[in-house]
Amino acid sequence: MIHHFPLFTADHSLSRQDFRNFFFPFSKVIKKKIATATDVYFLEDTWQLDDLPFDISQRSLLKEFFLKTSQTLTPAAHKNCLFFPFPVRDEQIVVAMIAGIDSLLVKKVGHDWLQEIRDTLLQEFLILKQAGIDPQTGLLNCAHLNTLLNTLPDGEHVGLTLVEIYPQARTAMEAMRHARRATTALKSFIGERAPLHHIGQSVFAFFCRNCNEDSAARLGPLLVSFLKHEQFKRVHIGYSQGEISHDRQNNSRQIFDEAWLALQTSCKRGPFSFCTHRSLQNSQRHSLYASDRALLARLQPHWMQLDKFTLIQLHPAKATDNIYDKIILNAVDSKKFTGQDNDIYILLSITDTRKVLSLVRKILQSLPRDKKNKNTVSAGIAIFPFYDFKKSEMVLNCRKALLHGDLLGEGMLTIFDALSLNVSGDIFYGEGDLPRAVKEYKRGLSIQPQDVNLLNSLGVCFAMMNRRRLANDCFLKTLAVKNDDFISWYNLGLGREAQGNISGAVTAFEHACKCHIDVEYDNANVRDELPFQLGKSYCQIERYQETLDNLLPWYNTKKSDPGSGRALRYLGESFHGVGRIREAMSWLQRAIRFDEFDADALSLLGEIYLDNNEGDQIALKLCEKSIELNPIPALFHLRLARAQIRCGHLDVARETLRRCLKDKETKGAAWLQMGLISWKQGQKTRAQHWFSKILTHAETDTNGYKQASSYIEEIQTK
């Protein structure tokens, strides 16, 4: 049992990112300390001065002072500016340039005063940082998030994302390990694009400035999918946005409340889901929600006696355009009705597609056009009877046809079909309403059972809902129709990996590599991710050279991206697997710098240090840390026991090996270590007992067999 206290201790150093995360409070401290200071800039390189509001001649002098300050680590003054260097991690420097200082004050200040102010500022920066850090995860905390929102300028438009990755934990320690693993995953996804906060109970938050709802709608599915692939069991996301005004306290509270409501709604939708507050706020106006009852009440008396009919919805591009009086109907038994936003509904007793389209085109041609001679009215057409759809669903089918047409361009005529249901399903999916999306995709498949897009979309929904068998069935059905469908092979690989079928996942990923894909944005992202998924799977089944062949080129291409660090541990394992130990050590060290909670990397690096005499005590610490983070794998306990034996902690090592003796993968190696403990303690009979077990059960050409034989021979000789 490892007894290290699990919380982070106070950090007594600053990083470059701290000057970004704490820009407003750090600036406030500086302005409070230095009279007349107006502008504060935290600079890491001279090129940043090019973006500041100074003329070219002044900018050149400022660059000279910046370089001098960063090289000598000595504060400096020039005209109305002060320069304070602050050392940060990785032996780098951040220079605070403070403008607007009274020139008389600049002339009078001495070196001692500047040094004293710099030291005072450094201490206050550290205090502010420590107050804004969550001790469980090392992330920014809720207090920092509140401060950040309260210091944003008026008129700033912000979006807040809440991410709940709730643990399946029996103890507080398990919950803490889970929170730290979630921290690493989120940091690898977000990188430095936004400050990440932990607000407690495995709920994380990050906000973006000047963002829009559409970006959030795209981010939600991507983040949920990413976290699902990282093997988290439940992921929920809520999003809201708003504008900061003079009443900022109520503003920020409202944004929090709305994001929280969206998060709670997301929690009710399944194990993997997301929700935007806008979709809740506008649910009554949503084009895909229940049809207008008043409109249905006016339509029903006219279609009640009809066995077949066509309903047409005409939608002006501008809601202010009134086209009702401009529409003249010559068809027999045709009726027109007004709807919301000046939409017009036309009921026809004919269902012949060619006649309907011809009639609608004539109506549209009779309407006014804009200056560019473009049609300003779109048409959505629903025909009854159509499969198992009821008459009361025709109004909604018209709306789905219009949404389908919107993807094709303005002023389109679109007849409701299976593709319209794919579009409506995608809209529900984009809002995180997976049950409704599944319903749409299923109804689309009732029309076109072999539609590849519908099958794929339904499979992705099932995967997000943790219905893995149904998801894989959808992907297999897609491949039965189109065997070279890239996205189906890729999704099938992810599904098999989630089920623990790594060999099957490798096969699917290999097929995906052979498929051609169109240059579409989403598929291009998946294509970029494929080498990582394949390389990771190769590593899991110990095909190490193939891991290197896939992951090294991928990492070299992606190493500037925040998520590239995911490959470091697999590269380290693979270099170790092919016998390139020094390279393995280097990659594993980088993996730990990327993710200090990577138990696998810590454990393997400890073993490498032990085997290569790089420091037994360091190896012991690494192995202990790996067990603290993940006490389940017996292999980690075996490595820890070896380190304990090397450091002379024999009785402790014997207790550590108890777990390994129960695991079929490690018990042979554990027998050897138990024999070694007995041998070192002078218990030769007991040692011979353990070594004999190895000779009985192990293959004669294994290293363990040879070592056991050598020890028994030595015992018998003495």
N, C-alpha and C positions, 0 to 999 in steps of 0.2 A: 504494500500500500504506500503510495506517494503522498506526502503530507505538505506539499507546497501550497501556500495561500494563493487562491486562483485569481484574485483581482490584480489589475495593473497598479504598479506604484506610480507616484507622481513623476512626471517627465520633467527633467531639469535641462532640457535643450529644446531649441526651436528648429523647425524645418522650413523649407521654402513654402510649402503648402500652408503653413500656419499664417504667413503674412497675407495669404489670399483669403483663408477662412476667417481670420480675425481682423480684416482690413479696417472695418469701421470702428471697433473698439480700440484697436491700436492707434488709429488716427486720432480718435477722441482724446486718448491719453497724451499724445504728443501735443495737441493743440492746447490742452490744459496746462502742460508743463512749460510751453514756450509761448510767450506773449506774442501777439500779432500774426502767428502762423495761420496761413489761409489754406494752403494745399499741401497734401502729403502724398508722396509717391514711393512705393517700395520697388526698387529696381534690382534686377538680377543680371542684366547685360546692357551694354551701351545702346543697342538698337532700340530699346524701349524708349529712349529719350527722343527718338524721331517722331513718336506719336504724341508728344507732349506739346502744349501750346507755347512754344518759345521760338523766337526767330533763329535763323540759321547760324548767325555769328555767335549768339549766346549759347546755342545748343552745342557748338564745338567746344567752348570753354567748359560747359557743364560735363561733357564727356571726359575731358581731361581730369576734372576734379573727381568724377566717379571712379575712374581707373586708379588714380592716386590713392583715394580713400580705400578701395577694395584691396589694393596691393599692400598698403602700409598698415591697414586695420586701425587707422587713426582718424578721428573725427576732423572735419574741415569746414571752413566757412568761406563763402564767395558772394560778394554783392548782397543780395537779399535771400540767399539760400544757405542752408546748413546741411551737412552730409554726415550721417551716422552709420558706420558699418556694424552689422550684426552677424557673427559667425553662425552658420547652420550646419546641419548634418552633411556628411559626404565632403567635408572640407571645402564647402562653398560659402559665399558671402552674399548677404542681401543688404543693400544700401538704402537707408531711408533718406530721401531728399525732401527737405521741408522748405517750401517757397513762401514768399510773402512776409519774411522777417524784416523788421525795421533795419534799414541799412546802418544806422548809428549803433544799434545793438550788435550787429555783425562785426563792426570795427572794434568794439570794445571787448568782445568775448575772448577769453583766454583758453589755452589748451586744457588746463585743469578743469575749468567749468564744463567744457564740451565733453571731456572724459567722464565727469561726474554725472552729467545729464544722461549720457549714453548708458552708463551702468545702471542708473535708476530706471530708465526706460526698459532695459533688458529684464530687470527684476519684475517690473509691473507687467510686462508682456507674458512672462512665465506664469505669474499669478492668474492673469486672465485666461491663459490657455488651460491651466490646471482646473480652473473653475468651469471650463466649457467642455471638458472631456469626460466621457462615460468610463468609469473604472472597469467595467465588465468586458467591453469590446475594444476600448481604445479609440472609439469614434467620437465625434462631436455629440453633445447631449441636447436635451430638449431646451434647457436654459439658453444655450447658444443659438438654437433655432429661433426662439422667441426674440432674442436680442437682435438677431440678423434681420428678421422681418420688421422689427420696430425701428431699425435704422435705415431702411430703404427709403429712397427719396419719393416724394409725392408723385403720383402718376405712373409709378413702376408697375408693370403687369407681371404677375408671378403665377406659377403653377406649382402646386404641392402634391407630391406623390407619397402615399403611405403604403408600405409593404409589410404584410404580416407573414412571417415564416414560422408558424407556431410549432414548437417541438413536441415530439412524442417521448416524453421523458418521465422517469420515475423518481429522480432525485434532482436537487438544485444543481449539482455538479454536471449532470447530463444536460440539463437545460442550458448551462453556461457553455459547455462544449458546443452545443448546437448553435448558440448565438454567435460564437466565434467563427464557426464554419460558415454560417450565413453571412457574416461580415466579410469574410474573404471573397465569397462568391459575388456579393454585391459590388465590392470594390473592383473586382476584375471586370465586371460588366460596365460600371459607370466610369471608372477611372477618375480623372480629374475634371470631368465635364460638369460635375455638381458636387457640392459638399454633402457628405453622407452623415446622417444622424441616427443614433439609437435612442428611442424615446421610452424604452422599457418593454419587458415581456416579449422579446423578439419581434417588436414592431419597429421598423426603420422608416426614415423619412428623408427625402431630398427634394429640393425645389429648384426650379429653373426660372430665369428672368427672361421676359419678352418672348415667352413660348406661346403656342396655340393649341387648341383642343385636338386638332387633327394629328399633331405630332404625338400627343399623349395617347391617342387612340392607336397609333402605330407602335408606340413604345410598350404599351401594356402587354399585348400578345407576345412580343419579343422577349420581354423580361420574364414573364411567366414560363414560357417555353425554355428559356435558358436555365432557370432555376430548377425546372422539372428534370432537365437533362443532368443537372448536378446532384440528382437523387434526393431532393427534398420531397417530403411526403405531402405537404400542404402549403400552398402559396396563394395569398389573396392580395389584391392591389386595389386601392381607391385613389381617385384623382379629383382635384378641384383646382380652380384658378380664379383670380380676381385682381383688382387694381387697388394699389395702396393709395389712400387719400389722407386728408388731415386727421381724420378719426381713425388712425392706424391701429389702435388697440382693438377696436371692434372689427376693423377690416381683417386683421390677421386672425382673430378668433373665429370670424365667420368662415374664412378659408379652411381653417383647421376643422371646424364642425362639419363643413360640407364634404371634405375629404374623408373624415371619419364615417359619415353616413354612407358614402360610396363604398368604403371598406367593409362596413357591416353588411351592406347589400351583397357585396362580392362573396362574403363568407357563407351566404345562404345558397350560393349557386353551384357549389361543388368543391372538390379539393384544390382545383387549380382554376382561378377565375380572376377577373378584374372588372372594374366598373368606374365610369366617369360620372361626376355629379350632374353634368349637363344632360345625360341620358335619363336621369331620374327627374330632373327639373322640367324637362320638356316632354315627358312621357305622354301627356295628353295631346300634344301637338305632333308627336312622332308619326311619320307617314306610314309606319308599319303596325301601329297599334290599332285597337278596335275601330271599326268604321263608324262614321257619324250616324247615330240612330235617327236623327231627323231626316237625313237624306234617304236612309233605307225606308223609312215610313212613307216617303213620297214615291219611291221607286216600286215598292212591293205591289201596290194595286195594279200597276201596269204590266209587270212581268208575271203576275200570279197565274194567269191563264195561258202563258206562253210556254211551249215545250222546248223551244229553242230561241235564243236571242243573242245579240251582241251589245255589250256596254262599252262605251268609249269615254275616256276622260281626257278633256283638252286642258292643258296647263300652260297659261301664259308665262313667259320668262320673267315678266314683272308682275308682281301681285296686284299692282294698281291698274293694270290694263283690263278694261271691261269689254269683253267680246260677245256677251250674250246676245245683244240686239243685232250684232253683225253676222250672226250665224243663221242662214236660211236653209231649212230642211225641205227637200222635195220628195224624199223617200216616203212611201206609204207606211203608216203605223209607226212613224218615228217621233220621238219625244225628246225635249231637252230640259235640263234641270240645272239650277245653280248649286254650286258647292262652296267650300271655303276658299278664300284668297282668289275669288273671281274664277275659279275652275268651273268648267261646264261639263256636264254629263249628258251623253246622247244615247238613247235606247233605241235599237233597231230590231226589227223582227227577222232580219236576214242573218245568216251565219256563213255564207259563202265568203271565204277569205279574200278572193280577188275583188268581189263586188264591194266588200267592206273597205278594203284598202283604197280602192278607186274613189269611193264616196268620201272618205276622210281626206284624201289628197285634194279633192275638189273644194271641200270646206276650208282647208288650210290655205289653199291658193286664193280663195276669195277674201281672206283676212289681210289687213294691212301688214306690210313688211317694213323692216328698219331701213336705214339709209344704205346699208351694204347689201340690200336685197336678200337678207337672210330671214328664214322663218323664225318667228319669235314665239311660236306655240308648239308644244310637244303633245303627242297623243299616246295614251296607253290603252290598249284594246284587250278586252277579256270576252271570250266566247263561251256560251253555255249551250249544250252540255260539254263538259271537258273533264274527262276521267271522273274522279269521285268528288269533285268540288261542288259545293252547294250554291244555290242562287245567291244566298246572303254573303258569299265570299267573293262575288264578282267585283264589288267596289274595291276591296282590298287587292284583288288581282290586277285591277287597272293601275293601282298605285305601284305595285311591284313591277309592272311592265314599264311605267314611267321611270322608275329608278334604274331599271335595266337599260332603258334608252339613254339616260343621262351619261352612262359610261361610253356610249357610242358617239355622243355629240349633241349639240343643241338642236331643237326642232325635229327630233326623230319620231317616226311612227314605229311603235313596238307592240307586237302581239305577245301576250303572256304565254310563257312556255317553261320548260324545265330550267333553262338558263336564267330566267327571271327569278326562280326559286334559289338558284345558286347565288345570285346577287343579294337577295334579301337575307339569305343565310349568312353571307359574308358580313352584312351590316350588323346583324345580331352578334356574330362572332367578334366583330370589331368593338362592340360595346360590352363584351364579356358575358352576354346572355347565352351561355352554351346550350341550355335545354331548348330554347327557341330556335337556335341555329340548327341543332340536330333535327328538330321537327321539319324545318324548311328543306334541309338536304334530303331527308327521307322522302318527303313528298315529291321532290324533284326526281329522285330515283324511281319512284312509282311510275313516272312518265318515261324516263330514259334509264332503265336499270343498269346499263353499261357505260354511263357517262363517266369518263375518267376524272374530271374535275370534281364532280359531286362525290364520287367514291373517296377521293383523296381528302376532300374537305370534311366529310363525315368521319373518316378515320382519324384525322387530326383532332376533331372534337372529342371523339371517344377516348383518345390518348390523354387529352387534357382532363377528362373526367375520371381518369384512372381505370377505364374499362379496356384494358390492354388487349384482351383476346378479341373483342369486337373490332378494335382498331386494326389489329394485324389482319383480321379477316377482310376488312375493307381494302387494305393495301394489296393483299394477295388477289382479290377480285380485280383490282385495277391492273395488276400485272398479267392476269389472265387475258385481259382485253388488249393491253399494250405493254409488252414485255420489256420495252426499252424506256419506260417512263422513269426518269431520273428521280423525281421527288418521291415516288412511291417506294423505290428501293431504299432511298435515304430514310424515309419515315419508318419503313419496316425494320431497318437496322436499329434505329433508336428504340423501337418497340421491343425488339428482341433483347437489346442490351438491358432495358428496364426489367425484363423478365429474368435476367441472369443468364440468358443464352448468348454468351459472348461469341462462340464460334459461328452461330447463326447470324449474329450481327455483322461479323467480319465478312461473311459471304454476301450479305445484302449490300454492305458498303462497297465491296469490290465490284459488284454488278453496277452500282451507281457510278463508279469511276469510269465505267466503259460507256455510259450513256451520254448522248448529246443533249444539251439543253439550250433553249433560246436565251438570249441575253435580256432577261427580265430582272428587275431589282431584287425581288425576294429570292428567286432561284439563284441569282448571282451570290447572294449572301450565303445561301446553303452550300453552294459549290465551294466557296472559300472555307467553310467550316468542315467540309467532308474530310480533308487530309488529317485534321486534328482528331476527328471521331474515329477514323480508321486506324491512325497511329496509336491512339489510346487503347483501342480494342486489341491490336497486335500485342501491345505491352502486357495486357491482362492475361493473354494466353501464352506469354513468354516467347513470342516471335520477335526478338529484340532487334535484329538487324533490319527487319521490315519496318519496325517502329521508327528507327533512325532514318530510313529512306523516305518516310512520309513526313515525320515531324520536324526534322532539321530544315528542309526547304520551307515548310510552312512557317516555322518560327522566324527564320531569317527574313521572310516577307512581312510578318505581322508583329515583329518585336517592338514596334513603336505603339502598337495598340494596347490598351489596358488589359485585355483578356488573353494576351499572348503568354503571360506567366503561367497559365494553366498547364502548358506543355513542359515546363522546366523539370518537374519531378519525374515525368515519364521518360524524358531524355536522360536524366540521371540514372534511373533504373535500367534503361536499355544499354547505356554505356557500361554499366556494371555487369549486365548480363552477357555482353560480348567480350568482357575482360579488359576493357579500357578504363582502368580504375581511376587514374588521375583525372581524366575528363569527367568521369562519373562524380567524383568528389566536387569538382568545380560546378557542375550543373546542379547538384543537390544543394550546395551552399547558396546558389542563386535562387533555388526554389524556396529555401527557408527565408531568404530576404524578401521574396515576393509574398510568401504566406508563412508567417511565424507559427501558425497553428497546423501546419502540414505534418501530421503524425507519421505518415509513411516515409516522408523525406528525412525527418529527424531520426527515425529508427534505423533506416538503411545507412545514413551517414554515420551514425554511431558505430554500426558494424564495420564500415570501411575504416574508420579511425582505429578501431580495435585491431583489425587484421593487418593494418599497415603501420602500426606503432606510431600513430599520430597524436597520442595522448590518451591514456586509459581513463583519466578522470573526466576529460572532455567527452569521451565516448559514453561514459556512465551517465553524465548529465543529459546528453542527447537522448539516450534510451529511456531515462526516467521521464523526461518531458514528453516523449511519444506515448508512454503508458498513461501519463496524466491526461493527455488529450484524447486518447482512444484506448481504453483498457481491454477491448474485446479480442483483437487478434492474438492468437497464441504465439505467432512468430515474433511479435514485439516483446513478449515476455521471455522468449528464448534468448533473444539478443541482449535483453537487460540482464538475464542471468549470467551470460558469458562475460559481460562487463563487470558484474559484481564479483564473479570468481577471479577475474584478472586483478581487481582492486583489493582482493582479500576478504570480501564480505561473504564468506562461505555459507553461514547459517541462513542469511537473508536470501542468498541465491537458491538454496534448497527450497525455501518457501515459494520463491518466484516460479520454480520449475514445476510445482504441483499442477498448475494450469496446463502446462505443455504436455504432461504425461497423459492427459485425457484427450488430447487431440491427435488424430491419426497422422496428420501431416508433420507434426513436430515431435512425436513421442520417441522416435529413433534417436534424433539429435539430443533430446532431453535425457535419454538413458546414458548417452556418452558424457554429458555434463554432470549428471548425478554420480557416475562412476569417478569422474575427475575430482569432484568434491570429496568423496570418500577417500580417494587416493591421497589427496593433499592433507586430509585429517588423519592419515595413518590407518584407516579402516580398510585393510587390504582385502579381507574376505567380502566385505560389503561392496567394495569397488569391483572385485571379480564378478560378483553377482550381476551388476549392471552391465559390465562389458560383455558378459556371456549372453545376455539378452540380445545384444546387437548382433553377435555372431550367429545366433539362432534365426533371427528374423531378417537381417539385411543381406543384400546382394554382395557377393565376394569382391566385386570390383569397385565398390563404393569407398569414398574417403573415410566414412564412419567405420566401416568394417576393418579397414587397414589400421586406423588409429586404435580401435578396440583390441585387435590382435596384438599390436605392439605393446600396449599396456599390460595385457594378460601375460605375454611372454616375459616382460620385465618383472611382474609380480612373482611368477613361478621361478625365475632365475634367482631372485633374492630370497 
